[in-house]
Amino acid sequence: MLITVNEAAPGGAASLQGRFQLHAAGVTGMLLLTHVLLILWISSVGGQGRHCDFPKINHGILYNEKKYKASFPVSLGKIFYYSCEYNYMPPSKYFWTPITCTEGGWSPTPKCLRVCFFPFVENGQSASSGQIYLEGATVQITCNKGYSLPDNQGSITCAEGGWSSPPECISTKKCLKTDIVVANGFLSESEYAYSVNKETQYKCKAGYTTADGKTSGTVQCLQGGWSSQPTCIKSCERPVLVNARVKMDFTWFQLNDMLNYECDTGYKNQDGHTTGSIVCGEDGWSHLPICRGQVRSCGQPPQLPNGKMKHRKQGKYEHSEMVECDCNPNFVMKGPKKIQCMDGEWTALPTCVEPGKACGFMPQLENGYSQPSVPPYRHGVSVVLSCRNAYTMIGNTTITCIDGIWTELPKCVATNQLKRCEKPRFYTRSQLSSHTYEFNHNARVSYKCAGKSTYIQTVCIDGKWDPEPDCLGKKKPLCPPPPQIPNAQNMLTTVNYQEGEKVAVLCKENHAFLEAKELVCRSGRWQSLPHCVESGQYCGPPPPIGNGDITSFPLSAYPPGSNVQYRCQSFYEPRGNLTVTCRNGRWSEPPACIDACIISEDRMNKNNIQLKWRNPPKRYAKTGDFIEFECKHSHKERTPIQSFRVLCQEGKFEYPACE
């Protein structure tokens, strides 16, 4: 008796045949044959109607699936082969794995297990570094002292979506918000506990500054606790004295500090003296001296190198008269944009400097995007931004590179969350063009104040009117003349500045900015006071890396202990710590961005191969990713079947070949 079983097999191979032959000879042979026939008859009756449905394989596919799918369900004994997609592998670890239809279903049960690449551990170690594991495998990790895995675990597991938690050890030290007391200030963040190296910001109340004269500061969580206790002290800004001078270079003064001044030649104060002093008190300076004397007019303003004066020439300029300056195209102004005639002499000119630094990566716009482009961006270049569907932009639609720093980003607010504006309230008689009580975002209305003949237009922007409707003639307070910044260009002027106006500062030679580069007028006070420090004390921007950049705006100088983070471009993998720290004038070792594997169409055509998974097409792979190929139609494998599933390692892999 001859029994033959036909099976489907991959690679165009001949059908698998199992042959069993029994030969009956004599009585013993007849009995044996009868016994076998009886067993086959019973098996046939008991298995009538037994079959296997089409196997559903997560992350996998049957060989020649389209051809064989129509033949399901199939009878017992049928054999098929399956393989797995990128980053997955069958338990057999073969490229093609056979499964057989049995009474209990498919055997073995077809599975595609996740493949996890285990990298080197940050702040810890493991004997498994650099190895590959299948789904379900557990890897032991030993963290350095003071570090642990999330939830104090000792291992991580390869799951369907990758590692159960990132293979990195994080600091176990926490600093609590309750351990900080800010006198005359407050914490501006809502977190309760902070991990090591994390910073939190605090702000001072109006009229108070940090110990270095700023309106806000930061403290850092260290292994031993907070780096310092923040303090906000009463302060007074350096006053601008008319026809008088002071010999101190400080820009701010503490409570009860005394400032001595001396009147210019030919002038006396209100007390009739040529010298005097003022004191910083709870309400500001005790008084500002008025100096009296005969003042002189000025002649033509001086020439501005690489710039010009925006004025109509006249024979003479009276005391306190102002002229506005303007730099030539492609030059940047540093210092006050206006000069003033002061008793026969013009105040200091601004400086028109060469085009500023280029900008690196653009800041990310949450829920928005820009057209794809490559840094660096030249000074003055603008980029158009857009919001994603269902989001509305609030602010300017473009950002511009100004001396290495991008201008302020707009916001993309969910359209269904935009706030409506209430009907404007006027405290004097007025006439409104609409009688509606609520207005949608971007709605425009016009109003006319009592006694006026012209209408004024205002727009609803996310719940606020811009500009704010006003019939009382309210004006925002002016900022006093900008203070003199130590180690910076002279900015002697008595000009007041309006809300939002800025004054760029230029540091003296061999000095660099510690933080901001300009003063900003906000609510009658100068904000973001720059600091010019000696270049040798601090050190410069973090080192550049190939295929990556820092995630924050670059500064000219960083104080000791500063942290900066890097990020890699798309399809590049980071190696090393993404955070670098400034210590003793040097940055710690920056990370490297490892190349991606580029899949060459020409090389595939030359080797008669194609990508197995072609929807969507994939042309790049990261380190640790698997790439699967197959022979083109009418070609067969020339290299071993295992070579058609390759691993990308730091931009390199071997191509299989077909003939």
C-alpha positions as CSV (number, residue, x, y, z in Angstrom):
1,M,0.0,0.0,0.0
2,L,1.4,3.5,-1.0
3,I,0.4,6.8,0.9
4,T,1.5,10.1,-0.6
5,V,1.1,13.6,1.0
6,N,1.7,16.8,-1.1
7,E,2.7,20.0,0.7
8,A,3.4,23.7,-0.2
9,A,7.1,24.7,0.2
10,P,8.8,28.0,-0.5
11,G,11.6,28.9,-2.9
12,G,10.0,27.1,-5.9
13,A,11.1,23.7,-4.5
14,A,9.4,20.4,-5.6
15,S,6.4,19.3,-3.6
16,L,7.3,17.6,-0.3
17,Q,6.2,13.9,-0.5
18,G,6.0,11.4,2.3
19,R,6.0,7.9,1.1
20,F,5.2,4.9,3.2
21,Q,5.1,1.4,1.6
22,L,3.9,-1.8,3.2
23,H,4.4,-5.2,1.6
24,A,2.3,-8.2,2.7
25,A,3.9,-11.6,2.5
26,G,2.4,-14.6,3.9
27,V,-0.2,-14.8,6.7
28,T,1.8,-12.6,9.0
29,G,1.9,-9.9,6.2
30,M,-1.8,-10.2,5.6
31,L,-2.6,-9.8,9.3
32,L,-0.4,-6.8,9.5
33,L,-2.0,-5.3,6.4
34,T,-5.4,-5.9,7.7
35,H,-4.5,-4.2,11.0
36,V,-3.1,-1.1,9.2
37,L,-6.2,-0.8,6.9
38,L,-8.5,-1.0,10.0
39,I,-6.5,1.8,11.7
40,L,-6.7,3.9,8.5
41,W,-10.5,3.3,8.2
42,I,-11.1,4.4,11.9
43,S,-8.8,7.4,11.5
44,S,-10.7,8.4,8.3
45,V,-14.1,8.1,9.9
46,G,-13.0,10.0,13.1
47,G,-11.3,12.8,11.1
48,Q,-14.0,13.3,8.5
49,G,-14.5,17.1,8.1
50,R,-11.3,18.0,10.1
51,H,-9.4,21.0,8.6
52,C,-7.4,24.1,9.4
53,D,-8.4,27.7,8.6
54,F,-6.1,30.4,7.2
55,P,-3.6,31.2,10.0
56,K,-3.6,34.8,11.2
57,I,0.0,35.8,12.1
58,N,0.7,39.1,13.8
59,H,3.7,40.7,12.1
60,G,4.1,37.8,9.7
61,I,3.0,36.4,6.3
62,L,2.6,33.0,4.6
63,Y,4.9,32.1,1.8
64,N,3.1,32.9,-1.5
65,E,0.0,33.9,0.5
66,K,-2.0,35.3,-2.4
67,K,-1.7,32.0,-4.3
68,Y,-2.7,29.7,-1.5
69,K,-5.2,31.8,0.4
70,A,-8.1,30.8,-1.8
71,S,-7.5,27.1,-1.0
72,F,-8.4,27.4,2.7
73,P,-9.6,25.7,4.7
74,V,-7.1,22.9,4.1
75,S,-7.1,19.2,5.2
76,L,-4.9,17.6,7.9
77,G,-1.3,17.1,7.1
78,K,-0.9,20.1,4.8
79,I,2.4,22.0,5.3
80,F,3.0,25.8,4.8
81,Y,5.8,28.2,5.5
82,Y,5.7,31.7,7.0
83,S,8.2,34.5,7.7
84,C,8.1,37.7,9.9
85,E,8.4,41.4,9.1
86,Y,11.0,43.9,10.2
87,N,12.2,43.6,13.8
88,Y,10.3,40.3,14.4
89,M,11.5,36.7,14.2
90,P,9.9,33.2,14.5
91,P,10.8,31.1,17.6
92,S,12.7,28.8,15.2
93,K,14.9,31.8,14.2
94,Y,14.8,30.5,10.6
95,F,13.9,32.8,7.8
96,W,11.1,30.5,6.7
97,T,9.4,28.3,9.3
98,P,7.2,25.3,8.4
99,I,3.8,24.7,10.1
100,T,1.6,21.6,9.7
101,C,-2.2,21.3,9.8
102,T,-3.0,18.8,12.7
103,E,-6.1,17.8,14.6
104,G,-5.1,20.3,17.3
105,G,-4.6,23.1,14.8
106,W,-1.4,24.5,13.3
107,S,1.7,23.0,14.7
108,P,3.9,24.7,15.8
109,T,1.6,27.7,16.4
110,P,2.9,30.4,14.1
111,K,4.3,33.4,16.0
112,C,6.4,36.4,15.2
113,L,8.4,37.5,18.2
114,R,9.8,41.0,18.6
115,V,13.5,41.4,18.2
116,C,15.1,43.8,20.7
117,F,18.6,45.2,20.4
118,F,20.2,45.8,23.8
119,P,22.5,48.9,23.7
120,F,25.1,50.0,26.3
121,V,23.5,51.1,29.6
122,E,23.8,54.7,30.7
123,N,24.9,55.0,34.4
124,G,25.0,51.2,34.7
125,Q,26.3,48.0,33.2
126,S,25.0,44.7,31.9
127,A,26.6,41.5,30.4
128,S,24.0,41.7,27.6
129,S,25.2,45.0,26.1
130,G,25.4,44.9,22.3
131,Q,23.3,41.6,22.0
132,I,19.9,40.9,20.4
133,Y,17.0,39.2,22.2
134,L,13.6,37.8,21.3
135,E,10.2,38.8,22.8
136,G,9.8,37.4,26.3
137,A,13.5,37.5,27.1
138,T,14.6,39.3,30.3
139,V,17.9,41.1,30.7
140,Q,19.5,41.9,34.0
141,I,20.9,45.4,34.6
142,T,23.2,46.6,37.4
143,C,22.9,50.4,38.0
144,N,25.7,52.5,39.4
145,K,25.4,53.7,43.0
146,G,22.7,56.4,43.3
147,Y,20.9,55.2,40.1
148,S,18.2,52.7,39.4
149,L,15.8,51.5,36.7
150,P,12.2,52.9,36.8
151,D,10.3,51.5,39.9
152,N,13.6,50.1,41.3
153,Q,13.5,47.1,38.9
154,G,16.5,44.9,38.3
155,S,15.7,43.9,34.8
156,I,13.8,44.8,31.7
157,T,11.9,42.5,29.3
158,C,11.7,42.4,25.5
159,A,8.0,43.0,24.7
160,E,6.0,43.2,21.5
161,G,6.5,47.0,21.4
162,G,10.2,46.9,22.4
163,W,11.8,47.0,25.8
164,S,9.4,47.2,28.7
165,S,11.3,50.3,29.9
166,P,14.3,52.3,28.5
167,P,17.6,50.5,29.2
168,E,19.0,53.4,31.2
169,C,19.6,54.0,34.9
170,I,18.2,57.2,36.3
171,S,19.2,59.0,39.5
172,T,17.3,58.0,42.6
173,K,18.0,61.3,44.3
174,K,15.0,63.7,44.4
175,C,14.8,67.3,45.6
176,L,11.5,68.4,47.0
177,K,9.7,71.7,46.3
178,T,8.9,72.0,50.0
179,D,12.6,72.4,50.7
180,I,12.7,75.7,48.9
181,V,11.6,79.0,50.6
182,V,11.6,82.0,48.3
183,A,11.5,85.2,50.3
184,N,9.8,88.0,48.4
185,G,9.3,85.6,45.4
186,F,7.6,82.4,44.3
187,L,8.3,79.2,42.3
188,S,7.0,79.4,38.8
189,E,6.6,75.7,38.1
190,S,4.1,73.2,39.5
191,E,6.2,70.0,39.9
192,Y,6.6,68.7,43.5
193,A,9.8,66.6,43.2
194,Y,12.8,67.0,40.9
195,S,15.5,64.5,39.8
196,V,19.2,65.2,39.9
197,N,20.5,67.8,37.4
198,K,16.9,69.1,36.9
199,E,16.5,72.9,37.3
200,T,13.5,74.9,38.5
201,Q,12.8,78.5,38.1
202,Y,11.8,81.1,40.6
203,K,10.6,84.7,40.1
204,C,10.8,87.7,42.3
205,K,8.0,90.1,43.2
206,A,7.8,93.5,41.6
207,G,10.6,95.7,43.0
208,Y,12.8,92.8,44.0
209,T,15.6,91.1,42.1
210,T,17.9,88.1,42.6
211,A,21.3,88.5,44.1
212,D,22.7,89.3,40.6
213,G,20.0,91.8,39.7
214,K,17.7,89.7,37.6
215,T,13.9,89.3,38.0
216,S,14.1,85.5,37.9
217,G,16.6,82.8,38.6
218,T,17.1,79.0,38.8
219,V,18.2,76.5,41.3
220,Q,19.5,73.0,40.4
221,C,18.8,69.6,42.1
222,L,22.2,68.1,43.0
223,Q,23.2,64.8,44.7
224,G,23.4,66.6,48.0
225,G,20.2,68.6,47.6
226,W,19.3,72.0,46.0
227,S,22.3,74.0,44.8
228,S,21.3,77.0,46.8
229,Q,18.3,78.7,48.5
230,P,16.9,81.4,46.2
231,T,16.6,84.9,47.6
232,C,14.9,88.0,46.3
233,I,16.1,91.3,47.6
234,K,14.7,94.8,47.3
235,S,16.5,96.7,44.5
236,C,16.6,100.0,42.6
237,E,17.8,100.3,39.0
238,R,20.7,102.7,38.2
239,P,19.0,106.1,37.7
240,V,19.7,108.4,34.8
241,L,20.7,111.8,36.1
242,V,20.5,114.9,34.0
243,N,23.5,117.2,34.1
244,A,25.1,115.0,36.8
245,R,27.3,111.9,36.9
246,V,28.0,109.0,39.2
247,K,31.3,107.1,39.4
248,M,29.8,103.6,40.1
249,D,29.3,101.1,37.3
250,F,26.5,99.1,39.1
251,T,23.2,98.6,37.2
252,W,21.2,97.8,40.4
253,F,21.3,98.6,44.1
254,Q,20.1,96.9,47.2
255,L,17.8,98.2,49.9
256,N,19.5,101.1,51.9
257,D,22.3,101.4,49.3
258,M,23.5,105.0,48.9
259,L,24.4,106.5,45.5
260,N,26.7,109.5,45.5
261,Y,26.5,111.9,42.5
262,E,28.3,115.0,41.3
263,C,26.8,117.8,39.2
264,D,28.3,118.8,35.9
265,T,30.3,122.0,35.7
266,G,28.1,125.0,36.0
267,Y,25.2,123.1,37.7
268,K,23.9,122.8,41.2
269,N,21.2,120.6,42.8
270,Q,18.0,121.8,44.4
271,D,19.9,122.3,47.6
272,G,22.4,124.6,46.0
273,H,25.2,122.0,46.3
274,T,27.4,120.5,43.5
275,T,27.4,117.0,45.2
276,G,24.8,114.9,46.9
277,S,23.5,111.4,47.5
278,I,20.2,109.4,47.1
279,V,19.2,106.2,49.0
280,C,17.4,103.0,47.7
281,G,14.3,102.6,49.8
282,E,11.1,100.4,49.8
283,D,9.5,102.7,47.3
284,G,12.5,103.2,45.1
285,W,15.0,106.0,45.2
286,S,14.5,108.6,48.0
287,H,14.5,111.3,45.3
288,L,16.1,112.2,41.9
289,P,18.3,115.3,42.0
290,I,17.3,118.2,39.7
291,C,20.3,120.1,38.5
292,R,19.9,123.6,37.3
293,G,22.0,125.8,34.9
294,Q,22.2,127.3,31.5
295,V,22.0,124.8,28.7
296,R,23.4,125.0,25.2
297,S,22.1,123.8,21.8
298,C,23.9,121.3,19.5
299,G,25.1,121.4,15.9
300,Q,24.8,118.6,13.3
301,P,24.8,115.1,14.8
302,P,27.9,113.1,14.3
303,Q,28.3,110.6,11.4
304,L,27.2,107.0,12.1
305,P,29.6,104.5,10.6
306,N,27.7,102.0,8.5
307,G,24.5,103.9,9.1
308,K,22.7,107.2,8.8
309,M,20.4,109.6,10.7
310,K,16.7,109.6,10.0
311,H,16.1,113.4,10.2
312,R,15.7,116.5,8.2
313,K,18.9,118.5,8.5
314,Q,18.6,121.8,10.4
315,G,21.0,124.5,11.6
316,K,20.9,123.7,15.3
317,Y,19.2,121.3,17.7
318,E,17.8,122.5,21.0
319,H,18.7,120.9,24.3
320,S,16.9,117.5,24.8
321,E,16.0,117.3,21.1
322,M,16.3,113.7,19.7
323,V,17.4,112.2,16.3
324,E,16.8,108.6,15.4
325,C,19.6,106.4,13.9
326,D,19.3,103.7,11.2
327,C,21.9,101.1,10.2
328,N,22.7,100.3,6.5
329,P,21.1,97.1,5.1
330,N,22.6,93.9,6.5
331,F,24.0,95.6,9.6
332,V,22.8,95.1,13.1
333,M,22.3,98.0,15.6
334,K,23.8,97.7,19.1
335,G,22.9,100.4,21.6
336,P,20.1,103.1,21.8
337,K,18.5,103.8,18.4
338,K,18.1,107.5,19.3
339,I,20.7,110.1,20.3
340,Q,19.9,113.3,22.2
341,C,21.3,116.8,22.4
342,M,22.4,117.3,26.0
343,D,23.7,120.8,26.8
344,G,25.6,121.2,23.5
345,E,26.7,117.6,23.1
346,W,25.2,114.6,21.5
347,T,24.7,111.4,23.6
348,A,26.7,108.3,22.5
349,L,26.1,106.9,19.1
350,P,24.9,103.3,18.6
351,T,27.2,100.8,16.8
352,C,26.3,99.2,13.4
353,V,28.0,95.8,13.4
354,E,28.5,93.3,10.6
355,P,25.7,90.7,10.0
356,G,25.1,88.5,13.0
357,K,25.6,84.8,13.5
358,A,23.7,82.2,11.6
359,C,21.1,80.1,13.5
360,G,21.0,76.4,13.9
361,F,18.0,74.1,14.1
362,M,14.6,75.9,14.2
363,P,12.7,75.6,17.5
364,Q,9.9,73.1,17.2
365,L,6.4,74.6,16.9
366,E,4.0,72.4,18.9
367,N,1.1,71.3,16.7
368,G,2.6,73.1,13.8
369,Y,5.4,72.7,11.1
370,S,7.6,74.6,8.6
371,Q,8.7,73.7,5.1
372,P,11.6,71.2,5.2
373,S,15.0,73.0,5.2
374,V,18.6,72.5,6.3
375,P,20.6,74.7,8.8
376,P,22.5,76.9,9.2
377,Y,20.2,79.8,8.5
378,R,21.9,83.2,7.7
379,H,21.2,86.2,9.8
380,G,18.0,87.9,8.6
381,V,16.5,84.8,7.0
382,S,12.8,84.2,7.7
383,V,10.9,80.9,7.7
384,V,7.1,80.6,7.2
385,L,5.3,78.5,9.8
386,S,1.9,76.7,9.6
387,C,-0.4,75.0,12.0
388,R,-1.7,71.5,11.6
389,N,-5.3,70.8,10.7
390,A,-7.8,71.8,13.4
391,Y,-5.3,74.3,14.9
392,T,-5.2,78.1,14.6
393,M,-2.1,80.2,14.7
394,I,-1.8,83.0,17.3
395,G,1.1,85.4,16.6
396,N,3.4,86.0,13.7
397,T,3.3,83.5,10.8
398,T,7.1,83.8,10.4
399,I,10.2,83.6,12.6
400,T,13.5,85.3,11.7
401,C,17.1,84.6,12.5
402,I,18.6,87.6,14.3
403,D,22.3,87.3,15.2
404,G,22.1,83.6,15.9
405,I,18.7,83.6,17.8
406,W,15.3,82.9,16.3
407,T,12.5,85.5,17.0
408,E,9.6,84.4,19.2
409,L,7.5,81.5,18.0
410,P,3.7,81.8,17.5
411,K,1.3,79.4,19.1
412,C,-0.9,76.8,17.5
413,V,-4.1,76.6,19.6
414,A,-6.8,73.9,19.0
415,T,-9.5,75.7,16.9
416,N,-12.3,74.2,19.1
417,Q,-10.6,75.6,22.2
418,L,-10.2,79.2,21.0
419,K,-11.7,81.6,23.5
420,R,-14.4,84.1,22.7
421,C,-14.2,87.8,23.5
422,E,-16.8,89.6,25.7
423,K,-18.3,92.8,24.5
424,P,-15.8,95.6,25.2
425,R,-16.5,97.6,28.3
426,F,-16.1,101.4,28.1
427,Y,-16.0,103.6,31.1
428,T,-17.0,106.7,29.1
429,R,-19.7,107.1,26.4
430,S,-18.9,105.3,23.1
431,Q,-20.5,103.9,20.1
432,L,-19.9,100.2,19.0
433,S,-20.5,98.9,15.5
434,S,-22.1,95.7,16.7
435,H,-24.6,94.9,19.4
436,T,-23.4,91.2,19.9
437,Y,-22.4,90.3,23.5
438,E,-19.8,87.6,22.5
439,F,-17.4,87.5,19.6
440,N,-15.5,84.6,18.0
441,H,-11.8,84.5,17.5
442,N,-10.6,86.8,14.7
443,A,-13.8,88.9,14.8
444,R,-13.3,92.6,14.1
445,V,-15.4,95.4,15.5
446,S,-15.1,99.2,15.3
447,Y,-15.9,101.7,18.0
448,K,-16.0,105.5,18.2
449,C,-15.3,107.4,21.4
450,A,-17.5,110.2,22.5
451,G,-16.6,113.5,20.8
452,K,-14.5,111.7,18.1
453,S,-15.5,111.4,14.5
454,T,-13.3,108.4,13.5
455,Y,-13.8,104.7,14.3
456,I,-11.1,102.6,15.8
457,Q,-10.8,98.9,14.9
458,T,-9.9,96.1,17.3
459,V,-9.7,92.3,16.7
460,C,-10.6,89.4,19.0
461,I,-7.5,87.2,19.5
462,D,-8.2,84.0,21.6
463,G,-10.4,85.8,24.2
464,K,-8.6,89.2,24.3
465,W,-9.1,92.4,22.2
466,D,-6.0,93.6,20.3
467,P,-5.5,96.5,20.8
468,E,-7.5,96.8,24.0
469,P,-10.4,99.1,23.4
470,D,-9.9,102.4,25.3
471,C,-11.6,105.7,25.3
472,L,-9.9,107.1,28.4
473,G,-6.6,107.6,26.6
474,K,-4.8,105.3,29.0
475,K,-1.1,104.8,28.2
476,K,1.2,102.1,29.3
477,P,4.1,103.5,31.5
478,L,7.3,104.4,29.7
479,C,10.6,102.8,30.6
480,P,13.4,105.2,31.9
481,P,16.5,105.5,29.8
482,P,18.3,102.2,29.6
483,P,20.9,101.5,32.4
484,Q,24.6,101.3,31.7
485,I,25.6,97.7,31.6
486,P,29.1,97.0,33.1
487,N,31.7,96.0,30.5
488,A,29.4,97.1,27.7
489,Q,29.4,99.9,25.2
490,N,28.4,103.3,26.6
491,M,24.7,103.9,26.3
492,L,24.4,107.4,27.9
493,T,21.0,108.8,27.0
494,T,17.9,110.4,28.7
495,V,15.4,109.0,26.1
496,N,12.4,107.2,27.5
497,Y,11.2,104.0,25.8
498,Q,7.7,102.7,25.1
499,E,6.2,99.3,25.9
500,G,7.9,96.4,23.9
501,E,10.8,98.5,22.6
502,K,14.2,96.8,22.7
503,V,17.8,98.1,23.0
504,A,20.6,95.8,21.8
505,V,23.8,95.8,23.9
506,L,27.4,95.4,22.6
507,C,30.0,94.0,25.0
508,K,33.4,95.5,25.2
509,E,36.4,93.7,23.6
510,N,37.3,90.3,25.3
511,H,33.9,90.1,26.9
512,A,30.9,88.0,25.9
513,F,27.2,87.8,26.8
514,L,26.2,85.4,29.6
515,E,22.5,85.3,28.7
516,A,20.3,87.9,26.9
517,K,21.8,90.3,24.4
518,E,19.2,93.0,24.6
519,L,17.0,95.0,27.0
520,V,13.2,94.8,26.7
521,C,10.8,97.5,28.0
522,R,7.9,95.8,29.9
523,S,5.4,97.7,32.1
524,G,7.7,100.6,32.7
525,R,10.7,98.4,33.7
526,W,13.7,97.0,31.8
527,Q,13.6,93.3,31.6
528,S,16.3,90.6,30.6
529,L,19.3,92.7,31.7
530,P,22.3,91.4,29.8
531,H,25.6,90.5,31.5
532,C,29.0,91.0,29.8
533,V,31.6,88.7,31.3
534,E,35.2,88.1,30.5
535,S,35.4,85.4,27.8
536,G,38.1,83.4,29.6
537,Q,35.9,82.8,32.7
538,Y,33.1,81.0,30.9
539,C,33.6,79.3,27.4
540,G,31.7,79.4,24.7
541,P,29.0,77.4,22.8
542,P,29.0,73.6,23.1
543,P,31.1,71.7,20.5
544,P,29.3,70.9,17.2
545,I,28.5,67.3,16.3
546,G,28.0,65.6,12.9
547,N,24.4,64.9,12.0
548,G,23.0,66.6,15.1
549,D,22.7,69.9,17.1
550,I,21.8,71.3,20.5
551,T,18.1,71.6,21.4
552,S,18.3,75.1,22.9
553,F,19.3,78.5,21.6
554,P,23.1,78.8,21.6
555,L,24.6,81.4,23.9
556,S,28.0,83.2,23.5
557,A,29.0,82.2,27.0
558,Y,27.9,79.6,29.6
559,P,28.5,79.7,33.4
560,P,30.1,76.7,35.1
561,G,27.6,73.9,35.8
562,S,25.5,74.7,32.7
563,N,23.8,71.8,31.0
564,V,23.0,71.6,27.3
565,Q,21.2,68.8,25.4
566,Y,21.8,67.4,21.9
567,R,19.5,65.7,19.4
568,C,20.3,63.7,16.3
569,Q,18.8,64.3,12.9
570,S,16.2,61.8,11.5
571,F,17.5,58.3,10.9
572,Y,20.6,58.9,13.1
573,E,21.0,57.1,16.4
574,P,22.7,58.8,19.4
575,R,25.7,57.1,21.1
576,G,26.8,58.5,24.5
577,N,25.2,61.0,26.9
578,L,22.9,63.5,25.1
579,T,23.6,66.0,27.9
580,V,26.9,67.9,28.2
581,T,28.0,69.9,31.2
582,C,30.4,73.0,31.4
583,R,33.1,72.3,34.0
584,N,36.3,74.2,34.5
585,G,35.9,76.0,31.3
586,R,35.4,72.8,29.2
587,W,32.4,70.8,28.0
588,S,32.0,67.2,28.8
589,E,32.3,64.6,26.0
590,P,29.4,65.2,23.5
591,P,27.5,62.3,22.0
592,A,27.9,61.0,18.4
593,C,25.1,60.5,15.9
594,I,25.5,57.1,14.2
595,D,24.7,56.8,10.5
596,A,21.6,55.1,9.3
597,C,21.7,52.3,6.7
598,I,20.7,53.6,3.3
599,I,19.1,51.0,1.1
600,S,20.4,51.4,-2.5
601,E,18.0,50.8,-5.4
602,D,21.0,50.4,-7.8
603,R,22.6,47.7,-5.6
604,M,19.3,45.8,-5.3
605,N,18.8,45.8,-9.1
606,K,22.4,44.6,-9.5
607,N,21.8,41.7,-7.1
608,N,18.3,40.9,-8.6
609,I,16.6,41.5,-5.2
610,Q,13.9,43.7,-3.8
611,L,12.5,44.6,-0.4
612,K,10.2,42.0,0.9
613,W,7.9,44.6,2.6
614,R,7.3,47.2,0.0
615,N,4.2,49.0,1.3
616,P,5.1,51.6,2.3
617,P,8.6,51.7,0.6
618,K,11.5,51.9,3.1
619,R,14.8,53.4,2.1
620,Y,16.4,53.9,5.5
621,A,17.0,51.7,8.6
622,K,18.3,52.5,12.0
623,T,21.0,50.6,13.9
624,G,19.3,47.5,15.4
625,D,16.6,47.3,12.7
626,F,16.3,44.2,10.4
627,I,16.0,44.6,6.7
628,E,14.4,41.8,4.7
629,F,14.9,41.1,0.9
630,E,13.5,38.6,-1.6
631,C,14.4,37.6,-5.1
632,K,12.8,39.4,-8.0
633,H,10.4,37.4,-10.2
634,S,12.0,34.5,-12.1
635,H,15.2,34.7,-10.0
636,K,16.3,32.3,-7.3
637,E,18.6,32.6,-4.3
638,R,22.4,32.7,-4.9
639,T,23.3,33.4,-1.2
640,P,22.0,31.4,1.8
641,I,18.4,31.9,2.7
642,Q,19.5,33.4,6.1
643,S,21.3,36.3,4.3
644,F,18.0,37.7,3.1
645,R,17.3,39.0,6.6
646,V,20.1,41.4,7.6
647,L,20.8,43.6,10.6
648,C,21.7,47.3,10.3
649,Q,24.7,48.1,12.4
650,E,26.0,51.7,12.4
651,G,25.2,52.3,8.8
652,K,26.5,49.0,7.4
653,F,24.9,45.7,6.3
654,E,25.5,43.0,3.6
655,Y,23.3,42.6,0.6
656,P,22.1,39.1,-0.4
657,A,22.1,38.1,-4.1
658,C,19.8,36.2,-6.5
659,E,20.6,34.7,-10.0
